[in-house]
Amino acid sequence: MKLVSYRHNKTFGSYRVGAVVEEKIIDVNEAYKRYLVFQGDNQLDSADYLVPAQWEDFIALGQASIERGQVALSFVLEHQISDVCFERSDVSIGAPVKSGAKIICVGKNYRDHVAEMSKGGMESDLPTYPVLFSKFDNAIISAAEPIQKSPHTNQLDYEGELALVIGQKASNVPKEEALQYIAGYTIGNDVSARDLQKRTPQWLQGKTLDKSTPVGPWMVTSDEIPDPSSLNIQTFINGEKRQDSNTQHLIFTIPYLIEFISSLITLQPGDIILTGTPNGVGFAMDPPQFLHDGDEVRIEIEKVGVLQNRVSEQ
C-alpha cells in the first residue's frame, strides 16, 4: 500500500490515514468499518483502535494496523465501495511523519558524496561508523508545502534521500532481522543550510530550520519493497538532473544502520531514518549552486515515488 496522511475538509476536517489507489484516496479506518459490517461484526468502535484513523495512532500500532488496513483496502476494491473514497484533487496531503517522532539522519553514507564534500576524496575521509545527526518535527513539511528559505542562510542546499519508517519497537536488533522492523519507505529531502552547518563542528543548526525538510508524499509499505538495497535515486533542480545514483552504493546498508542505531537508541514505531544522500549536491558544484526563491526540487526514487517542492523565501 501507499499510505498518506490526508484531510478532506468537508467530511472529516482532521488528518487521517488514507491509501492511494490511482487518483483516489481511500479512508482506511472507514474501509475497515465496512469490512467489519460485512463480516457481521457491528462493534464498529473496535475499528478505531484496530485501524486508527489518525496517523500517529495508526503507525504506533506498527505492522498490525498495516495488515488490517490491507485487508480493508482489498475488501473495498473488490466490492467497489465508493463512499470511503475521495479524489486526490479534493484532499490535502500531510507528511507521513507522526508528531514527536525521532528523525535520525545519516551523513556521509555514499562514497562519491564523501569525496565531493571533502574536495579530495581521500580514503581516510570515509567514516568508520555511521555519522548520525537529528532533525526535529518543526523542520518537516509535506509534498504540498514550500521549502522555506530562511533569511539567515545564503547557502541552502538539497539532498535527496531514501527514508525508512520504523514499524515496531527496535532495540539491539541484529542486521539479519532488521528489515522486519521497517513499516515502509518514503522520500526525504535533507535540505541543508551549508553556511550554518559548517560554522561549528556540530551540524544541527544547518539541518533543522523551520519548514525546511520535505518528507513524502506517502509511505510505501515494506511488503512492496522487500529489498531496498538496489533502488535508483535521482534529484532534479528546475528540471536539471543533479543527483543520479542507487542505494547499492550506500556505505552503511539499511540493515546495518538499524542494527547500529538500535544498539544506541531504542526506536519506536513511526521513527524515521534518512539514509544519506549521493553525490551531486549544490555545494560541491563549481561554482556552487544553491537554492533560491522559486526553484523546484524534484526527487525520484524507484518503487517509492516522487517528492516535489518549490523553494519560498520567508
N, C-alpha and C positions, 0 to 999 in steps of 0.2 A: 504493500500500500504506500501511497504518497499521502502523508498526514500533514494537515495545516492547522494553524490556529486562525480561525476566521470569525467574522462578525457580520451578521445580517441585521441591520438596524430595525427593520420593520417587524422582524419576527422575534429576535432574542435581545439584541442590544449589547450583550457582552460577548467576549471572545470565547469560542467553543472549538472542540476538536472536529475537524472535517476530513473526509477522504476525497482526494482529487481523482475524478474519472473523466477523462477528456476535458470538456469545458464546463463541467459541473462540480459542485461541492456537495457531498452527501454528509449530513449530520450523523456522526457515528453513534452518539447517545440515543437519538431518536430512532435510528435504524435498529439498534439493539432492542428498544422497546417494542418495535413492530415484530421483531423476531420472537420475543417472549410471548406476545399475544398469539402469534401463530402456533407456538408450542403449547398453548393452553395455560400459560403462566400469567396471571393478571396482577402479580405483585410487582408492579412497574417501578416502585420505589427502589427495588434492588438494582435496577439498571443504573441508577445514579451513583452507586458505589462499585458496581462491577465494571461499568464502562462510563466513567465520569465525563461530564460534559466539558469541564474546564481543563485546559492543557496541563496546568500544574498538578491537578489531581490525577488526571489520566496517566501522565508519564511517571508519576510517583508509584503507580502500581506495576510499572515495568511490563514485562513480556505478557503477563496475564491479561491486561487490558487490551494489548495489541491483538492477541489471539482471539479474544471475544469480538473485537472490532472487525477482524477479518471475517468471522462467521456472519456478523450483522451485515457487512458490506455485500458478501456473496448472496445473502438472502434477499436483500433489497434489489440487487441487479437481476437476480433470477426471476423475481416476481414483479419486476418493473414498477416498484412503488415510487411514486413521483413526489409525494408531499413532504419528503425529507430531503429533497434535492433543490439546490439553488444554482443559478447561473453564476459563473465566476465573475462576470462583469457586474453582478449585483451585490458582491460582498467585499469586505475589506480583509486583507490578509495580514496577520501579525507575524512576528518572528517565532520560529519553533523553539523557543527557549523559555523554560519556566522561571518565574520570578525567584531570585535568590540562588539560582544555580551557580555552581562553581564553573568558571570559564577558564580553562587551563590551556595555554598556548605553548607551542614548541618552536623554538628558534633554531636556525642553522641546521635544518634537517634535510636539505638537499645539497649534495656535494657542489654542484655548479653555483648554487646561491651563496654558499660559503666563500667560494672563490671570487665571485663578483663583489661581495661586500668587503672582503679583506684586501681587494685590489692586487692580490699577489697569488692567491691560490695555493699557498704552502700547505703541505700535508699536515703540518703542525697546527694549522688553523681549524682542522676538523675536531669537533667536540668528542671527548671521551665518554661523556654522559649526556643525556638529553638536556638541552638548555630550556628551562621552564620559566614562564612568567604568567601573569594572570591579567584578565580584564574583569571589569565589573559590569553589572547589567545596565548601568547608566549609559554605557557605550553602545548597547545593542539596538539595532534598528531592523526593520523588516525590508523585504524586497520592494515594498511600495513607498518607502521613505527616502528622502535625500540624505546623502552623506554630508554632515555639517563640517565645513572648513572653519576651524577656529581662527579668530584673528591673532592668536598667539603663535601661529606657525606659518612659515613660508615654504615648508618642505613636506607637504602632505603626499604620502605615497600609498600605493596599492599593494596587496599581497593576496593573491588567490589561493585558497586552501581547502582541502577536504576536511570536513569536521565530522566527528562522530558523537553520538548521543548515548550516554550510558543507560542501560535498561534495568539493571539490578545492582544492589549494593555490592561493591567490589573492594576487597581488602586482601592484599597478598595473593593476587591471582597469578597463577603460572601462565606463561605466554601460550602454552599449548591449549589452554581453556579460555583464553582472553576473548575471542570473538563471540563466545556465548553471552558475554556481558554487554554487548552492544545492542541497543534498541534500533538504531538506524543511523543513516548518514545524511548530512546536509552540506551546504556550501558556506564558507566563511570568507570574508574579506578583512584581513588583519590590517586595516588602514593604520598607517604609522606616521606620526609627525617626526621626521628624522632629526630635525634640529633640536626638538625637545628630548627625543630618545637618546641622543648621543652626548648631551651636555653633562650627564652623570653616568657612572658605571651601571646603575640600575635603569632599566628601560621603561618602567611603569608609566612615567608621566607622558611619554610619547605614544603610549599604546592604548590608553583607555579614556580618551577625550569624549565628552558628551556626544551622543548620537553620531558616532563615527564608524561603527563596525556593523555592516550588514551581515545577517545570517538568514538563510532560507533558500528558496521561497517555501520549501517544505522539508519534511524528513522522510526519506525513503526507508522503509523498514528493512531490517538486515536480511530477511529471507530473500529479498530481491537482489542483494549484493552479497552472496556468500563468501566471496573472496575480493577484498578491497585492494589487493596488492598490485593490480595492474590496470589502473584507471587513468585515462587521458585527462589532463587538466590544462586549460588554456585561459588566458586573460587578454581582453581587448580593451583598448582605450580609444574612444571615438572611432571604433571600427578597425583600428590598427592592432594587429596581434603583437603582444609584448611578452607573454609567457606561454610556453608550449612544452609540456613535459608529461611525465607519467609517474604514478605513485610507486612504480617499481624502483624508482631512483631515491626513495626515502633512505636516509642513513639509518634511522631507527624505525623499524617496521611498526605497524599498528599493534600487533600482539605484544611486541617488546615494550612499546610505550605504556600499554595498560598494565603490564607486569611491573614496570619500573615505577610508574606513578602510584599504583595501588599499594606498592610496598612502603610508600611515604605518606600517602593521603588516602583515607577511605573515600571512595567515590560513591555517590548516591544516584538513584535514577533521575535523569534529567540533566546531570552534569555534562558539560560539553568539553571536548578536546579538539583544538585546532592543530592539525598535524604538521604544519610547516608549509612554506612557500618555495616554489622552484625559482630558478634564475629568471631575469628579465624585469626586475623592479626598476622604477624610475630613477632611484638614487644612483644606480650603477651605470646608467647610460652616460654617454659622452657627447654633449653635455647632459647633466641630469635633467630629467623630465618629470616635474611634479604635477600634482593635480590642481586644477583651477576651477573656478565657478563655471558651472555648465558642462563640465566634462562628464562623459558617460563611461562607466566602468561595467564591463560585462565579463562574467566568469562562467565558463562551461566545464562541467565535469561529467565524464562518461557515466551513464546509468543513473546519475543523480539529477541533473537538470541544468538550469541557467539561473544565475543571480545577476540582476542588472539594476544599477542605481546611478543617479546623477549626483554631482557634487554641487553643493549650495553654500555660498558664504553666509555666515551669520550676520 
